[in-house]
């Protein structure tokens, strides 16, 4: 069976579009259509319903999709196992990370890695930590360096690299700025600008707030920490930001009687064999 055709099938299924699948695979749209036609002819099945620009899996396509994904992962593992028979560190490495970690934690690590292993084609995908963990689970990323889930799925292996102290902050002109003490009950009377409700950072805060039988008054939300910092600086609400972001920030730390932190680190699949480039990157991490 042609693995290129399986890749095309998986890309169309996951993107819901021939054009987006072509972009993912760095192919033309006719090339993707041709590969899919080869697979359908070989299987004797129609895998997609094509209704104008809409593409959706048929019953046969939905049934075969998990097995196709598994076959591609096994093929990738075979390549990685073969690469372990040599000591050469070269080839592609697909790494997922968040914008915040990419800006504040990884530059020195990646600078050293590029110098030590110049033959690696490093492909960094910036995405939400939650999405990156999902991609590692599905085999779309070999590894991720992200905010770690507080309750990781059993098929993921996590390793803490850094700990982020989280600070309640507000603009200097905010009503709570300058106070010697701010209670949680007082804090939540004011609107907040926070990461989205599905993020690990937000879940840490929400859990702590619920334990006090309180609820947050939300003003705005975005998953980009730098944007949250800007929104807080212009006094659209208080926020919860990593201490590492507060250097030269036009913000004041609010003395809230609640200490929060989050863990940042490495996420791998429990059953995946790492390529030489991935193993080399892991060795460069603190």
C-alpha angles and dihedrals in degrees: 000000000000110000091199088063091049090052090052091049091051094046094051091045093051098041097036089221138085091214094051090045089053090052091050093050095040090238136121118263093246089054091055091047090050093051091049091048089053091053094047091049091049093049096038090228139111107235100183138039108223113203109169106297092341117101123187135167119259120223088266091050093051090049095050098040098085091048092048090052090050092050092052091049090050090050090051091049089051090055091049092048090051091049089056088065088071129052094220114118106207142116133061127333120189111203127181122204141152123257091244095053091041090056102038109026112023109050096088092042093050093044090056091044094052091050094048097042109030093162093066117100099217114203111188118195114197112209144133113294091240092054091047092054089050090052091052089051091052094044095246091120125039092210141347135208106206148122102306121239113247089224107028120198114257093249093059126081116206132191122191113229103166139011119222118208107214119217132197105231140178140174116275090250093053115118091243097048115110096023118134092222134014121193122213090242090055093045096055092054086076125067118259134210107215145156116279120284094254095056124106092232093053091047090055090055095041092052092051092047093049091053086064092047091245135127131213123242102223122207104172137347136203133157094226110096094201089055091049089052091053093047090051093047091056089051101248089139145311119288145190111240137167113264089235089069096056099077106116090354118144090233140106124222111237114223095232117170093237126088116205134174140169134210124236122196155107125324122196135166112256094226102036123109109224120230120237091258090052093048089050092052091049089053090055094055121099 
